[in-house]
């Protein structure tokens, strides 16, 4: 298979790592681990962006030098990635000599060339206009919102007046549009590509690429009074880390028009990666990256994470200390489809840990190991060949494994780790169901076919298969499962094949004692964690939801007995009913009863306004699979175009959403 090169942005070190940094890096780490398991030559790069005016100001405020300041913050990034189990192949710093020398070469290479209009790529001029130090970006007046940067409304915009070198980016608009049209997966998701196309068609301006008002940066070749614009400097890291001209560069960057790099970034820096970077590469005669994927933001209680809002700052290391490394990894990867915005909820985190990880995954491993200890003396059973027993005890799990082995790679190739985990946990739930169906406790009393050894062997093979499937996503959990099963840990490094089922554990080998993968939090611990992470604002019933299921509701009395006129089957079939998954939810301003929902219906996402806010909070509905009317005529509600409708039961004093009783793919038809 083709070599695989995945990158995170290099993170700006004016502040310590936060949840947004962790999210991007965990996704990239998972993609890299998956590619390695599939046998692809893989290179995973992350690092830090250390030049620019913002760093110089932060160092001055800390009464230290810029270099000493960045050295201290970089240590925090390295520690965070180590604690999160990040397996990057390299860590690039823009203060590395190897990087600085490449940036100097890149500037010279671009400057020596000519733009498509025949003019020099770089020319000296004078810049005057708004500049946001927060995102180190030049703005036009039309791009500002109320005179402020849309990304940093709490910071004052500075008006910069200084000599500057300019990159003739405007001349590359046509070539860039042609490239985007030729390669639809160059910018993902699709709606981000549409944003970029609209921006480029609106007309590109030449880009100021040097500064003279500060000196913390890489000097412009031949003109040391200028330092190179921080974004030209930073974006070059994707090539400087490989070593231009080396075998590693040729392998992972590629040759020709289209390279191999997959850049995983936040949506706020899309323009730099999808416009500035490719036009610079065109000017230098270098291949463009294969894909720029811009994911959404995590908010905290509806607010964007910000240094100026301490309540929105989440330290990933502190989160891992309280909840465990793989609980955090699983939640971030599973909770929202990659690409969309999501609101971080500690209640949802605890619920995922209790339900998916504890009740489903942890319970499966615990109960199967306990059965092997009880009925097979703690050893992998020897199985006597018996076609009938094999068909009943082992074949169903081999088929379930085969479905996961085949479908998960398709989701990962589409950069959809949430869907991949959804498929793996379908296998987990099917495995728990299979344990119940095989009733091994009854076979221990009456087993005329001698099926019990095969049943127990199949359970262990299933656990082994699940550990291997989970290894790229939850490496610590996979290792813990392997240790308890007694399987060869090297199997975790290779993506399983359906033919492996039945060959992964050795008959007669001892297994470990069952230990909880995800220990339950008692009510006191749950309340303490919720109080800590929500600032003491613990939602009513949150502790109960995280520690035990809610009691069943009694049926409401007074339900309507009126029956509407009959309809024919043809009339009913005019309704396009589908299963829709709620991927995000928020309250509609100044509307107590309304929530705005984003719903994945398989082929697309829809926005819907639903009158459920008095019965459900936004956090409660995210992730639910609901019955959705897909062909209802769109209508505007409170200025929002609502395209479809969810179904619910409405009784006096209560409302209940309609849902399916097991997970199915979003978009599944309801008949």
CORKAWO-V304181 format. One record per residue. N is the residue number from 1. RES is the residue in three letters. BURIAL is b if it has 24 or more other ideal C-beta (glycine too) atoms within 12 Angstrom, else e. Layout:
# CORKAWO-V304181
n:N res:RES burial:BURIAL
n:N res:RES burial:BURIAL
This chain:
# CORKAWO-V304181
n:1 res:UNK burial:e
n:2 res:UNK burial:e
n:3 res:UNK burial:b
n:4 res:UNK burial:b
n:5 res:UNK burial:b
n:6 res:UNK burial:b
n:7 res:UNK burial:b
n:8 res:UNK burial:b
n:9 res:UNK burial:b
n:10 res:UNK burial:b
n:11 res:UNK burial:b
n:12 res:UNK burial:b
n:13 res:UNK burial:b
n:14 res:UNK burial:b
n:15 res:UNK burial:b
n:16 res:UNK burial:b
n:17 res:UNK burial:b
n:18 res:UNK burial:b
n:19 res:UNK burial:b
n:20 res:UNK burial:b
n:21 res:UNK burial:b
n:22 res:UNK burial:b
n:23 res:UNK burial:b
n:24 res:UNK burial:b
n:25 res:UNK burial:b
n:26 res:UNK burial:b
n:27 res:UNK burial:b
n:28 res:UNK burial:b
n:29 res:UNK burial:b
n:30 res:UNK burial:b
n:31 res:UNK burial:b
n:32 res:UNK burial:b
n:33 res:UNK burial:b
n:34 res:UNK burial:b
n:35 res:UNK burial:b
n:36 res:UNK burial:b
n:37 res:UNK burial:b
n:38 res:UNK burial:b
n:39 res:UNK burial:e
n:40 res:UNK burial:b
n:41 res:UNK burial:e
n:42 res:UNK burial:b
n:43 res:UNK burial:b
n:44 res:UNK burial:b
n:45 res:UNK burial:b
n:46 res:UNK burial:b
n:47 res:UNK burial:b
n:48 res:UNK burial:b
n:49 res:UNK burial:b
n:50 res:UNK burial:b
n:51 res:UNK burial:b
n:52 res:UNK burial:b
n:53 res:UNK burial:b
n:54 res:UNK burial:b
n:55 res:UNK burial:b
n:56 res:UNK burial:b
n:57 res:UNK burial:e
n:58 res:UNK burial:b
n:59 res:UNK burial:b
n:60 res:UNK burial:e
n:61 res:UNK burial:e
n:62 res:UNK burial:e
n:63 res:UNK burial:e
n:64 res:UNK burial:e
n:65 res:UNK burial:e
n:66 res:UNK burial:b
n:67 res:UNK burial:e
n:68 res:UNK burial:e
n:69 res:UNK burial:b
n:70 res:UNK burial:b
n:71 res:UNK burial:e
n:72 res:UNK burial:b
n:73 res:UNK burial:b
n:74 res:UNK burial:b
n:75 res:UNK burial:e
n:76 res:UNK burial:b
n:77 res:UNK burial:b
n:78 res:UNK burial:b
n:79 res:UNK burial:e
n:80 res:UNK burial:b
n:81 res:UNK burial:b
n:82 res:UNK burial:e
n:83 res:UNK burial:b
n:84 res:UNK burial:b
n:85 res:UNK burial:b
n:86 res:UNK burial:b
n:87 res:UNK burial:b
n:88 res:UNK burial:b
n:89 res:UNK burial:b
n:90 res:UNK burial:b
n:91 res:UNK burial:b
n:92 res:UNK burial:b
n:93 res:UNK burial:b
n:94 res:UNK burial:b
n:95 res:UNK burial:b
n:96 res:UNK burial:b
n:97 res:UNK burial:e
n:98 res:UNK burial:b
n:99 res:UNK burial:b
n:100 res:UNK burial:b
n:101 res:UNK burial:e
n:102 res:UNK burial:b
n:103 res:UNK burial:b
n:104 res:UNK burial:b
n:105 res:UNK burial:b
n:106 res:UNK burial:b
n:107 res:UNK burial:b
n:108 res:UNK burial:e
n:109 res:UNK burial:b
n:110 res:UNK burial:b
n:111 res:UNK burial:b
n:112 res:UNK burial:e
n:113 res:UNK burial:b
n:114 res:UNK burial:e
n:115 res:UNK burial:b
n:116 res:UNK burial:e
n:117 res:UNK burial:e
n:118 res:UNK burial:e
n:119 res:UNK burial:e
n:120 res:UNK burial:e
n:121 res:UNK burial:b
n:122 res:UNK burial:b
n:123 res:UNK burial:b
n:124 res:UNK burial:e
n:125 res:UNK burial:e
n:126 res:UNK burial:e
n:127 res:UNK burial:b
n:128 res:UNK burial:e
n:129 res:UNK burial:e
n:130 res:UNK burial:b
n:131 res:UNK burial:b
n:132 res:UNK burial:b
n:133 res:UNK burial:b
n:134 res:UNK burial:b
n:135 res:UNK burial:b
n:136 res:UNK burial:b
n:137 res:UNK burial:b
n:138 res:UNK burial:b
n:139 res:UNK burial:b
n:140 res:UNK burial:e
n:141 res:UNK burial:e
n:142 res:UNK burial:e
n:143 res:UNK burial:b
n:144 res:UNK burial:b
n:145 res:UNK burial:e
n:146 res:UNK burial:e
n:147 res:UNK burial:e
n:148 res:UNK burial:e
n:149 res:UNK burial:b
n:150 res:UNK burial:e
n:151 res:UNK burial:b
n:152 res:UNK burial:b
n:153 res:UNK burial:e
n:154 res:UNK burial:e
n:155 res:UNK burial:b
n:156 res:UNK burial:e
n:157 res:UNK burial:b
n:158 res:UNK burial:b
n:159 res:UNK burial:e
n:160 res:UNK burial:b
n:161 res:UNK burial:e
n:162 res:UNK burial:b
n:163 res:UNK burial:e
n:164 res:UNK burial:b
n:165 res:UNK burial:b
n:166 res:UNK burial:b
n:167 res:UNK burial:b
n:168 res:UNK burial:b
n:169 res:UNK burial:b
n:170 res:UNK burial:b
n:171 res:UNK burial:b
n:172 res:UNK burial:b
n:173 res:UNK burial:b
n:174 res:UNK burial:e
n:175 res:UNK burial:b
n:176 res:UNK burial:b
n:177 res:UNK burial:b
n:178 res:UNK burial:e
n:179 res:UNK burial:b
n:180 res:UNK burial:b
n:181 res:UNK burial:e
n:182 res:UNK burial:e
n:183 res:UNK burial:b
n:184 res:UNK burial:e
n:185 res:UNK burial:e
n:186 res:UNK burial:b
n:187 res:UNK burial:b
n:188 res:UNK burial:b
n:189 res:UNK burial:b
n:190 res:UNK burial:e
n:191 res:UNK burial:e
n:192 res:UNK burial:b
n:193 res:UNK burial:b
n:194 res:UNK burial:e
n:195 res:UNK burial:b
n:196 res:UNK burial:b
n:197 res:UNK burial:b
n:198 res:UNK burial:e
n:199 res:UNK burial:b
n:200 res:UNK burial:b
n:201 res:UNK burial:e
n:202 res:UNK burial:e
n:203 res:UNK burial:e
n:204 res:UNK burial:b
n:205 res:UNK burial:b
n:206 res:UNK burial:b
n:207 res:UNK burial:b
n:208 res:UNK burial:b
n:209 res:UNK burial:b
n:210 res:UNK burial:b
n:211 res:UNK burial:b
n:212 res:UNK burial:b
n:213 res:UNK burial:b
n:214 res:UNK burial:b
n:215 res:UNK burial:e
n:216 res:UNK burial:b
n:217 res:UNK burial:b
n:218 res:UNK burial:b
n:219 res:UNK burial:e
n:220 res:UNK burial:b
n:221 res:UNK burial:b
n:222 res:UNK burial:e
n:223 res:UNK burial:e
n:224 res:UNK burial:e
n:225 res:UNK burial:e
n:226 res:UNK burial:b
n:227 res:UNK burial:b
n:228 res:UNK burial:b
n:229 res:UNK burial:b
n:230 res:UNK burial:b
n:231 res:UNK burial:b
n:232 res:UNK burial:b
n:233 res:UNK burial:b
n:234 res:UNK burial:b
n:235 res:UNK burial:b
n:236 res:UNK burial:b
n:237 res:UNK burial:b
n:238 res:UNK burial:b
n:239 res:UNK burial:b
n:240 res:UNK burial:b
n:241 res:UNK burial:b
n:242 res:UNK burial:b
n:243 res:UNK burial:b
n:244 res:UNK burial:b
n:245 res:UNK burial:e
n:246 res:UNK burial:e
n:247 res:UNK burial:e
n:248 res:UNK burial:b
n:249 res:UNK burial:b
n:250 res:UNK burial:e
n:251 res:UNK burial:e
n:252 res:UNK burial:b
n:253 res:UNK burial:b
n:254 res:UNK burial:b
n:255 res:UNK burial:e
n:256 res:UNK burial:e
n:257 res:UNK burial:e
n:258 res:UNK burial:b
n:259 res:UNK burial:b
n:260 res:UNK burial:b
n:261 res:UNK burial:b
n:262 res:UNK burial:b
n:263 res:UNK burial:b
n:264 res:UNK burial:b
n:265 res:UNK burial:b
n:266 res:UNK burial:b
n:267 res:UNK burial:b
n:268 res:UNK burial:b
n:269 res:UNK burial:b
n:270 res:UNK burial:b
n:271 res:UNK burial:b
n:272 res:UNK burial:b
n:273 res:UNK burial:b
n:274 res:UNK burial:b
n:275 res:UNK burial:b
n:276 res:UNK burial:b
n:277 res:UNK burial:b
n:278 res:UNK burial:b
n:279 res:UNK burial:b
n:280 res:UNK burial:b
n:281 res:UNK burial:b
n:282 res:UNK burial:b
n:283 res:UNK burial:b
n:284 res:UNK burial:b
n:285 res:UNK burial:e
n:286 res:UNK burial:b
n:287 res:UNK burial:b
n:288 res:UNK burial:b
n:289 res:UNK burial:b
n:290 res:UNK burial:b
n:291 res:UNK burial:b
n:292 res:UNK burial:b
n:293 res:UNK burial:b
n:294 res:UNK burial:b
n:295 res:UNK burial:b
n:296 res:UNK burial:b
n:297 res:UNK burial:b
n:298 res:UNK burial:b
n:299 res:UNK burial:b
n:300 res:UNK burial:b
n:301 res:UNK burial:b
n:302 res:UNK burial:b
n:303 res:UNK burial:e
n:304 res:UNK burial:b
n:305 res:UNK burial:b
n:306 res:UNK burial:b
n:307 res:UNK burial:e
n:308 res:UNK burial:e
n:309 res:UNK burial:e
n:310 res:UNK burial:e
n:311 res:UNK burial:e
n:312 res:UNK burial:b
n:313 res:UNK burial:b
n:314 res:UNK burial:b
n:315 res:UNK burial:b
n:316 res:UNK burial:b
n:317 res:UNK burial:b
n:318 res:UNK burial:e
n:319 res:UNK burial:b
n:320 res:UNK burial:b
n:321 res:UNK burial:e
n:322 res:UNK burial:b
n:323 res:UNK burial:b
n:324 res:UNK burial:b
n:325 res:UNK burial:b
n:326 res:UNK burial:b
n:327 res:UNK burial:b
n:328 res:UNK burial:b
n:329 res:UNK burial:b
n:330 res:UNK burial:b
n:331 res:UNK burial:b
n:332 res:UNK burial:b
n:333 res:UNK burial:b
n:334 res:UNK burial:b
n:335 res:UNK burial:b
n:336 res:UNK burial:b
n:337 res:UNK burial:b
n:338 res:UNK burial:b
n:339 res:UNK burial:b
n:340 res:UNK burial:b
n:341 res:UNK burial:b
n:342 res:UNK burial:b
n:343 res:UNK burial:b
n:344 res:UNK burial:b
n:345 res:UNK burial:b
n:346 res:UNK burial:b
n:347 res:UNK burial:b
n:348 res:UNK burial:b
n:349 res:UNK burial:b
n:350 res:UNK burial:b
n:351 res:UNK burial:b
n:352 res:UNK burial:b
n:353 res:UNK burial:b
n:354 res:UNK burial:b
n:355 res:UNK burial:b
n:356 res:UNK burial:b
n:357 res:UNK burial:b
n:358 res:UNK burial:b
n:359 res:UNK burial:b
n:360 res:UNK burial:b
n:361 res:UNK burial:b
n:362 res:UNK burial:b
n:363 res:UNK burial:b
n:364 res:UNK burial:b
n:365 res:UNK burial:b
n:366 res:UNK burial:b
n:367 res:UNK burial:b
n:368 res:UNK burial:b
n:369 res:UNK burial:b
n:370 res:UNK burial:b
n:371 res:UNK burial:b
n:372 res:UNK burial:b
n:373 res:UNK burial:b
n:374 res:UNK burial:e
n:375 res:UNK burial:b
n:376 res:UNK burial:b
n:377 res:UNK burial:e
n:378 res:UNK burial:b
n:379 res:UNK burial:b
n:380 res:UNK burial:b
n:381 res:UNK burial:b
n:382 res:UNK burial:e
n:383 res:UNK burial:b
n:384 res:UNK burial:e
n:385 res:UNK burial:e
n:386 res:UNK burial:e
n:387 res:UNK burial:e
n:388 res:UNK burial:e
n:389 res:UNK burial:b
n:390 res:UNK burial:b
n:391 res:UNK burial:e
n:392 res:UNK burial:e
n:393 res:UNK burial:b
n:394 res:UNK burial:b
n:395 res:UNK burial:e
n:396 res:UNK burial:b
n:397 res:UNK burial:b
n:398 res:UNK burial:b
n:399 res:UNK burial:e
n:400 res:UNK burial:b
n:401 res:UNK burial:b
n:402 res:UNK burial:b
n:403 res:UNK burial:b
n:404 res:UNK burial:b
n:405 res:UNK burial:b
n:406 res:UNK burial:e
n:407 res:UNK burial:b
n:408 res:UNK burial:b
n:409 res:UNK burial:b
n:410 res:UNK burial:e
n:411 res:UNK burial:b
n:412 res:UNK burial:b
n:413 res:UNK burial:b
n:414 res:UNK burial:e
n:415 res:UNK burial:b
n:416 res:UNK burial:b
n:417 res:UNK burial:b
n:418 res:UNK burial:b
n:419 res:UNK burial:b
n:420 res:UNK burial:b
n:421 res:UNK burial:b
n:422 res:UNK burial:b
n:423 res:UNK burial:b
n:424 res:UNK burial:b
n:425 res:UNK burial:b
n:426 res:UNK burial:b
n:427 res:UNK burial:b
n:428 res:UNK burial:b
n:429 res:UNK burial:b
n:430 res:UNK burial:b
n:431 res:UNK burial:b
n:432 res:UNK burial:b
n:433 res:UNK burial:e
n:434 res:UNK burial:b
n:435 res:UNK burial:b
n:436 res:UNK burial:e
n:437 res:UNK burial:e
n:438 res:UNK burial:b
n:439 res:UNK burial:e
n:440 res:UNK burial:b
n:441 res:UNK burial:e
n:442 res:UNK burial:e
n:443 res:UNK burial:b
n:444 res:UNK burial:e
n:445 res:UNK burial:e
n:446 res:UNK burial:e
n:447 res:UNK burial:e
n:448 res:UNK burial:e
n:449 res:UNK burial:e
n:450 res:UNK burial:e
n:451 res:UNK burial:b
n:452 res:UNK burial:b
n:453 res:UNK burial:b
n:454 res:UNK burial:b
n:455 res:UNK burial:b
n:456 res:UNK burial:b
n:457 res:UNK burial:b
n:458 res:UNK burial:b
n:459 res:UNK burial:b
n:460 res:UNK burial:b
n:461 res:UNK burial:b
n:462 res:UNK burial:b
n:463 res:UNK burial:b
n:464 res:UNK burial:b
n:465 res:UNK burial:b
n:466 res:UNK burial:b
n:467 res:UNK burial:b
n:468 res:UNK burial:b
n:469 res:UNK burial:b
n:470 res:UNK burial:b
n:471 res:UNK burial:b
n:472 res:UNK burial:b
n:473 res:UNK burial:b
n:474 res:UNK burial:b
n:475 res:UNK burial:b
n:476 res:UNK burial:b
n:477 res:UNK burial:b
n:478 res:UNK burial:b
n:479 res:UNK burial:b
n:480 res:UNK burial:b
n:481 res:UNK burial:b
n:482 res:UNK burial:b
n:483 res:UNK burial:b
n:484 res:UNK burial:b
n:485 res:UNK burial:b
n:486 res:UNK burial:b
n:487 res:UNK burial:b
n:488 res:UNK burial:e
n:489 res:UNK burial:e
n:490 res:UNK burial:e
n:491 res:UNK burial:b
n:492 res:UNK burial:b
n:493 res:UNK burial:b
n:494 res:UNK burial:e
n:495 res:UNK burial:b
n:496 res:UNK burial:b
n:497 res:UNK burial:b
n:498 res:UNK burial:b
n:499 res:UNK burial:e
n:500 res:UNK burial:b
n:501 res:UNK burial:b
n:502 res:UNK burial:b
n:503 res:UNK burial:e
n:504 res:UNK burial:b
n:505 res:UNK burial:b
n:506 res:UNK burial:e
n:507 res:UNK burial:b
n:508 res:UNK burial:e
n:509 res:UNK burial:e
n:510 res:UNK burial:e
n:511 res:UNK burial:b
n:512 res:UNK burial:b
n:513 res:UNK burial:e
n:514 res:UNK burial:b
n:515 res:UNK burial:e
n:516 res:UNK burial:b
n:517 res:UNK burial:b
n:518 res:UNK burial:b
n:519 res:UNK burial:e
n:520 res:UNK burial:e
n:521 res:UNK burial:b
n:522 res:UNK burial:e
n:523 res:UNK burial:e
n:524 res:UNK burial:e
n:525 res:UNK burial:e
n:526 res:UNK burial:b
n:527 res:UNK burial:b
n:528 res:UNK burial:e
n:529 res:UNK burial:b
n:530 res:UNK burial:b
n:531 res:UNK burial:e
n:532 res:UNK burial:e
n:533 res:UNK burial:b
n:534 res:UNK burial:b
n:535 res:UNK burial:e
n:536 res:UNK burial:e
n:537 res:UNK burial:e
n:538 res:UNK burial:b
n:539 res:UNK burial:b
n:540 res:UNK burial:e
n:541 res:UNK burial:e
n:542 res:UNK burial:b
n:543 res:UNK burial:b
n:544 res:UNK burial:e
n:545 res:UNK burial:b
n:546 res:UNK burial:b
n:547 res:UNK burial:b
n:548 res:UNK burial:e
n:549 res:UNK burial:e
n:550 res:UNK burial:e
n:551 res:UNK burial:e
n:552 res:UNK burial:e
n:553 res:UNK burial:e
n:554 res:UNK burial:e
n:555 res:UNK burial:e
n:556 res:UNK burial:e
n:557 res:UNK burial:e
n:558 res:UNK burial:e
n:559 res:UNK burial:e
n:560 res:UNK burial:e
n:561 res:UNK burial:e
n:562 res:UNK burial:e
n:563 res:UNK burial:e
n:564 res:UNK burial:e
n:565 res:UNK burial:e
n:566 res:UNK burial:e
n:567 res:UNK burial:e
n:568 res:UNK burial:e
n:569 res:UNK burial:e
n:570 res:UNK burial:e
n:571 res:UNK burial:e
n:572 res:UNK burial:e
n:573 res:UNK burial:e
n:574 res:UNK burial:e
n:575 res:UNK burial:e
n:576 res:UNK burial:b
n:577 res:UNK burial:b
n:578 res:UNK burial:b
n:579 res:UNK burial:b
n:580 res:UNK burial:b
n:581 res:UNK burial:b
n:582 res:UNK burial:b
n:583 res:UNK burial:b
n:584 res:UNK burial:b
n:585 res:UNK burial:b
n:586 res:UNK burial:b
n:587 res:UNK burial:b
n:588 res:UNK burial:b
n:589 res:UNK burial:e
n:590 res:UNK burial:e
n:591 res:UNK burial:e
n:592 res:UNK burial:e
n:593 res:UNK burial:e
n:594 res:UNK burial:b
n:595 res:UNK burial:b
n:596 res:UNK burial:b
n:597 res:UNK burial:b
n:598 res:UNK burial:b
n:599 res:UNK burial:b
n:600 res:UNK burial:b
n:601 res:UNK burial:b
n:602 res:UNK burial:e
n:603 res:UNK burial:e
n:604 res:UNK burial:e
n:605 res:UNK burial:b
n:606 res:UNK burial:b
n:607 res:UNK burial:b
n:608 res:UNK burial:b
n:609 res:UNK burial:b
n:610 res:UNK burial:b
n:611 res:UNK burial:b
n:612 res:UNK burial:b
n:613 res:UNK burial:b
n:614 res:UNK burial:e
n:615 res:UNK burial:e
n:616 res:UNK burial:b
n:617 res:UNK burial:b
n:618 res:UNK burial:b
n:619 res:UNK burial:b
n:620 res:UNK burial:b
n:621 res:UNK burial:b
n:622 res:UNK burial:b
n:623 res:UNK burial:b
n:624 res:UNK burial:b
n:625 res:UNK burial:b
n:626 res:UNK burial:b
n:627 res:UNK burial:b
n:628 res:UNK burial:b
n:629 res:UNK burial:b
n:630 res:UNK burial:b
n:631 res:UNK burial:e
n:632 res:UNK burial:e
n:633 res:UNK burial:e
n:634 res:UNK burial:e
n:635 res:UNK burial:e
n:636 res:UNK burial:e
n:637 res:UNK burial:e
n:638 res:UNK burial:e
n:639 res:UNK burial:e
n:640 res:UNK burial:b
n:641 res:UNK burial:e
n:642 res:UNK burial:b
n:643 res:UNK burial:b
n:644 res:UNK burial:b
n:645 res:UNK burial:b
n:646 res:UNK burial:b
n:647 res:UNK burial:b
n:648 res:UNK burial:b
n:649 res:UNK burial:e
n:650 res:UNK burial:e
n:651 res:UNK burial:e
n:652 res:UNK burial:e
n:653 res:UNK burial:e
n:654 res:UNK burial:e
n:655 res:UNK burial:b
n:656 res:UNK burial:b
n:657 res:UNK burial:b
n:658 res:UNK burial:b
n:659 res:UNK burial:b
n:660 res:UNK burial:e
n:661 res:UNK burial:e
n:662 res:UNK burial:e
n:663 res:UNK burial:b
n:664 res:UNK burial:e
n:665 res:UNK burial:b
n:666 res:UNK burial:b
n:667 res:UNK burial:b
n:668 res:UNK burial:b
n:669 res:UNK burial:e
n:670 res:UNK burial:b
n:671 res:UNK burial:e
